[in-house]
Amino acid sequence: MSLSIGIVGLPNVGKSTLFNALTKKSVPAENYPFCTIDPSVGVVAVPDERLYKLAAFSQTKKIVPAAVEFVDIAGLVKGASAGEGLGNQFLSNIRETDAIAEVVRIFEDDNVIHVDGKINPVSDIEVINLELILADLQTVSKRLANLTKEVKSGKKEAIIEAGLAERLKAALEDGKLARTVTANEFEMPFLKHLHLLTSKPILYVLNKKAGGKNLDEMTVDGAADPRYTKLMDFIKNSGSQWVLVDAGVEHEMKDLSDTDKKEMREGLGAKDDGIDALIRAGYETLNLITYFTTGEVETRAWTIQKGWTAPEAGTAIHGDFKDKFIRAEVIEWDKLLEAGSFGAAREKGLLRTEGKEYIVKDGDVMEFKI
């Protein structure tokens, strides 16, 4: 299950502050088999009001939310792909994650010096992406060299992989990410085996600062900052998701009550820190959805890949569910609440029996029969 997102960024963009804010929302490790004790990894709950409404409906004793893993990756500097700074560690750590959250600074603050001496979000993104591209280019070039002998001997699999690698190399040399190259069904296994950094989905995290000068705010004459306009155009053209956060606000309020947090936000002119939106966006970037089980003992959100069938979804609960699956009783979470009980939902024909071919939808409440 793909659950891990690597947080990357240049120095002084707020990466560590963001990670500290995220870990304030950590969940109990015993509920999640993928949890780690590594201090650079935070397993955080995915905010979902549906879970708590279902828990109230069932008067449940225990609530277990869906969770996603954020990894605080070693800082990046120019030349990381050539081993500069902590380059090798940076590349190794990010290779193990399933998606990338690039923290991009969009605030100006003379007390927090930018590594390049100026605020230019698109330039920051290009520095990071270039290092990832150069690292991938090394990987692809090495693989192509190793395939030469097998290609000459006419080995079918090698010819297919070499064709893909040639297209990847051309794209990378042109400064494009590997995910801009489309692989067919025969090439896909080879693409996955390469573990390319730029084939991972990217979520851009735009970090602003309450009370400071932020690029997303209008200038005095009511015009948009051209740097922010350029940034929005870049992200739109990349096809990636983005979220606005104020990591500093959440970090400063980490020990306050919800009431005090609200008052402090109002005093700073910050409506929301954006951390919950970031967690949800990270979940979506990984192509994940949630289904629920609910009862008096426990109400739980289960994480699965979008497009999974009912038997595949059952493996989130236990590996045996796929092979032993017979059928599942399914109802949309809001229709269950409207019905008032499972019995009433069944009488109204809202509780359906689905078989092995059923594609689970986000928000389904399910009970598996095995």
C-alpha positions in Angstrom: 0.0 0.0 0.0 1.4 3.4 -1.1 1.2 5.6 2.0 4.5 7.5 2.2 5.1 11.1 1.2 8.6 12.7 1.3 8.8 16.3 2.3 11.6 18.1 0.4 12.7 21.7 0.0 15.6 24.1 -0.1 17.0 25.5 3.2 14.8 28.1 5.0 11.6 27.4 3.2 9.8 26.0 6.3 10.2 22.3 5.7 11.1 21.3 9.2 8.5 23.6 10.7 5.9 22.0 8.5 7.0 18.5 9.5 6.8 19.5 13.2 3.2 20.8 12.6 2.2 17.6 10.9 3.6 15.4 13.7 1.3 17.2 16.1 -1.5 15.3 14.4 0.2 11.8 14.8 -1.8 8.7 15.5 -1.2 5.8 17.8 1.3 3.5 16.2 -0.4 0.2 17.4 -3.3 0.8 15.0 -1.1 0.9 11.9 1.2 -2.0 10.8 3.3 0.3 8.6 4.3 2.6 11.5 7.9 3.3 12.3 9.7 4.6 15.3 12.0 6.7 13.1 11.9 10.3 14.4 11.9 11.7 10.8 8.7 9.9 10.0 5.3 11.2 11.1 2.1 9.0 10.7 -0.8 11.4 10.8 -4.6 11.0 10.8 -6.5 12.0 7.6 -9.1 14.5 8.6 -12.5 13.1 7.7 -15.8 14.3 9.3 -17.6 11.3 7.9 -15.7 9.0 10.3 -16.9 10.9 13.4 -20.5 11.2 12.2 -20.5 7.4 11.7 -19.0 6.9 15.1 -21.7 9.0 16.7 -24.4 7.1 14.7 -23.0 3.8 16.1 -22.2 5.1 19.5 -18.9 3.4 19.0 -16.3 2.9 21.7 -13.2 3.3 19.5 -12.5 5.5 16.5 -9.6 4.7 14.1 -9.0 7.2 11.3 -7.2 6.6 8.0 -3.5 7.6 8.1 -0.7 8.7 5.8 3.0 8.8 6.4 5.1 12.0 5.9 8.9 11.7 5.8 11.2 14.6 6.6 13.8 14.2 3.9 17.4 15.5 4.4 17.8 19.1 3.1 18.6 19.6 -0.5 21.3 21.9 -2.1 22.4 22.5 -5.6 24.6 19.6 -6.7 22.7 16.9 -4.7 22.7 14.6 -7.7 26.5 14.8 -7.7 26.7 14.1 -4.0 26.9 17.7 -2.7 25.8 18.3 0.9 23.6 15.3 2.0 22.9 14.5 -1.7 23.2 10.8 -1.5 21.2 10.5 1.7 18.5 12.9 0.2 18.2 10.8 -3.0 18.1 7.5 -1.1 15.4 8.6 1.3 13.2 10.1 -1.3 13.5 7.0 -3.5 11.8 5.0 -0.7 8.7 7.2 -0.7 5.6 7.0 -2.9 5.1 10.7 -3.6 6.9 14.0 -3.1 5.7 17.1 -1.2 7.8 20.0 -2.4 7.7 22.9 0.1 7.9 26.2 -1.7 8.4 29.4 0.2 6.1 32.3 -0.9 6.7 34.7 2.0 9.3 37.5 2.4 11.0 37.9 5.7 14.4 39.7 6.2 14.9 37.6 9.3 14.8 34.4 7.4 17.4 34.5 4.7 16.7 32.6 1.5 19.5 30.5 0.2 19.6 32.5 -3.1 19.0 35.8 -1.4 15.6 36.4 -3.1 12.2 34.9 -3.2 11.4 33.2 -6.5 9.2 30.1 -6.1 9.4 28.8 -9.6 13.2 29.0 -9.5 13.2 27.0 -6.2 11.1 24.3 -7.8 13.4 24.2 -10.8 16.4 23.7 -8.6 14.8 20.7 -6.8 13.4 19.2 -10.0 16.7 19.5 -11.8 18.5 17.5 -9.1 15.9 14.8 -9.3 16.1 14.8 -13.1 19.9 14.5 -13.1 19.8 11.7 -10.6 17.2 9.9 -12.8 19.3 10.5 -15.9 22.2 8.7 -14.2 19.9 5.7 -13.4 18.5 5.5 -16.9 21.8 5.9 -18.6 23.4 3.2 -16.5 20.5 0.8 -17.2 20.7 1.5 -20.9 24.4 0.6 -20.9 23.7 -2.7 -19.0 21.0 -3.6 -21.6 23.3 -3.2 -24.6 24.5 -6.9 -24.8 20.9 -8.3 -24.3 19.5 -6.0 -27.0 22.2 -7.1 -29.5 21.3 -10.7 -28.8 17.7 -9.9 -29.7 16.2 -10.6 -26.2 12.5 -9.4 -26.4 12.3 -8.0 -22.9 15.5 -6.1 -23.2 14.4 -4.5 -26.5 11.1 -3.4 -24.8 12.9 -2.0 -21.8 15.6 -0.3 -23.9 12.9 1.5 -26.0 11.3 2.9 -22.9 14.7 3.9 -21.4 15.7 5.7 -24.6 12.4 7.8 -24.4 13.0 8.4 -20.7 16.6 9.5 -21.4 15.5 11.9 -24.1 12.8 13.5 -21.9 15.2 13.8 -18.9 17.9 15.4 -21.1 15.3 17.9 -22.2 14.7 18.8 -18.6 11.3 17.0 -18.3 10.2 14.7 -15.5 10.0 11.0 -16.1 6.3 11.0 -15.4 5.8 13.0 -18.7 6.7 9.8 -20.5 3.8 7.4 -21.1 4.6 3.7 -20.7 2.4 1.0 -22.3 1.3 -2.2 -20.5 4.4 -4.0 -21.5 6.8 -1.3 -20.4 5.1 -0.5 -17.1 6.9 -3.3 -15.1 10.2 -2.0 -16.3 9.3 1.6 -15.4 8.4 0.6 -11.9 11.6 -1.4 -11.5 13.7 1.7 -12.3 12.3 3.5 -9.2 12.7 6.9 -10.8 12.4 9.9 -8.6 10.6 12.0 -11.2 8.0 9.4 -11.9 6.5 10.0 -8.5 3.5 12.3 -8.1 4.4 15.8 -6.8 2.3 17.9 -4.4 3.4 21.5 -4.2 3.1 22.9 -0.7 3.1 26.7 -0.8 4.3 28.0 2.6 3.2 31.5 3.6 3.5 33.4 6.9 0.8 35.1 8.9 1.5 38.8 9.4 4.2 38.8 6.8 4.3 39.7 3.1 3.0 36.8 1.1 3.1 36.5 -2.7 -0.5 35.2 -2.9 -1.8 38.5 -1.6 -2.6 41.4 -3.8 -0.1 44.3 -4.1 -1.1 47.8 -3.0 -2.5 48.7 -6.4 -4.6 45.5 -6.4 -2.5 43.5 -8.9 -1.2 40.0 -8.4 2.4 39.5 -7.6 4.0 38.4 -11.0 6.0 35.7 -9.1 2.8 34.1 -7.8 1.1 34.3 -11.2 4.1 32.6 -12.8 4.0 29.9 -10.0 0.3 29.2 -10.6 0.9 28.9 -14.3 3.8 26.5 -13.7 1.8 24.2 -11.4 -1.2 24.2 -13.7 1.0 23.2 -16.7 2.6 20.5 -14.6 -0.8 18.9 -13.8 0.2 18.6 -10.1 -1.9 19.5 -7.0 -1.0 22.3 -4.7 -2.0 23.6 -1.2 -1.4 26.8 0.8 -0.2 26.3 4.3 1.1 28.5 7.2 3.3 26.0 8.9 4.6 28.6 11.4 1.2 29.4 12.8 0.4 25.7 13.5 3.9 25.1 15.0 3.5 28.2 17.3 0.1 26.9 18.5 1.0 23.3 18.9 0.5 23.3 22.7 -2.7 25.5 22.7 -6.3 24.4 23.1 -8.6 24.5 20.1 -10.2 27.7 21.5 -6.9 29.4 22.1 -5.8 28.4 18.6 -8.9 30.0 17.0 -8.3 33.2 18.9 -4.6 33.3 18.0 -5.4 32.7 14.3 -7.9 35.6 14.4 -5.3 37.8 16.0 -2.7 37.0 13.3 -5.3 37.3 10.5 -4.9 33.6 9.6 -8.2 31.7 8.9 -6.6 28.3 8.6 -3.1 26.9 8.8 -3.8 24.6 5.9 -2.3 21.5 7.5 -5.5 19.5 7.3 -5.9 20.4 3.6 -2.3 19.3 3.1 -2.9 15.9 4.7 -6.1 15.4 2.6 -4.2 16.5 -0.6 -1.4 14.1 0.2 -3.9 11.2 0.5 -5.4 12.1 -2.9 -2.0 12.5 -4.5 -1.3 8.9 -3.5 -4.5 7.9 -5.4 -6.1 6.6 -2.1 -9.7 6.5 -1.0 -11.5 5.5 2.2 -14.2 3.0 3.1 -15.7 2.5 6.5 -16.7 -0.2 8.9 -18.8 0.8 11.9 -20.4 -0.7 15.0 -20.6 -0.4 18.7 -17.0 -1.7 19.3 -15.2 0.3 16.6 -15.7 2.7 13.7 -12.7 2.7 11.4 -11.6 4.3 8.1 -9.8 1.8 5.8 -7.3 3.0 3.2 -7.3 1.4 -0.3 -6.2 2.3 -3.8 -8.8 3.9 -6.0 -10.3 1.3 -8.4 -9.9 -1.7 -6.1 -12.6 -4.4 -6.2 -14.4 -5.5 -3.0 -12.2 -8.5 -2.5 -9.1 -6.4 -2.9 -10.5 -3.8 -0.5 -11.0 -6.6 2.1 -7.3 -7.2 2.3 -7.0 -3.9 4.1 -8.7 -5.7 7.0 -7.0 -9.0 6.5 -5.1 -10.7 3.7 -7.4 -13.7 3.7 -10.4 -11.6 2.8 -9.5 -11.6 -0.9 -9.4 -15.4 -1.3 -12.3 -16.1 1.1 -14.5 -13.3 -0.1 -18.2 -14.3 -0.8 -20.0 -11.0 -0.9 -20.2 -7.6 0.8 -23.0 -5.5 2.2 -22.5 -1.9 1.0 -24.2 1.5 1.6 -23.1 5.0 1.1 -22.2 6.6 4.5 -24.7 9.5 4.1 -27.5 7.2 3.1 -26.9 5.1 6.2 -27.2 8.2 8.4 -30.3 9.3 6.7 -31.9 5.9 7.1 -31.2 6.0 10.9 -30.2 2.3 11.2 -28.9 -0.7 9.2 -32.3 -2.3 9.6 -34.1 0.7 8.2 -31.6 1.0 5.4 -32.2 -2.7 4.5 -36.0 -2.2 4.5 -35.6 0.8 2.1 -33.4 -1.2 -0.2 -30.5 1.1 0.4 -28.2 -1.6 1.8 -26.9 -3.5 -1.3 -25.3 -6.9 -1.7 -22.2 -6.7 -4.0 -20.0 -9.4 -5.4 -16.4 -9.8 -6.5 -16.6 -7.4 -9.4 -17.8 -4.4 -7.4 -15.5 -1.4 -7.5 -15.4 0.2 -4.0 -16.3 3.9 -3.9 -14.9 6.5 -1.5 -17.3 6.8 1.5 -18.8 3.3 1.2 -19.7 1.6 4.5 -19.0 -2.1 4.1 -19.5 -5.4 5.9 -17.7 -8.4 4.4 -19.1 -11.9 4.2 -16.4 -14.6 4.0 
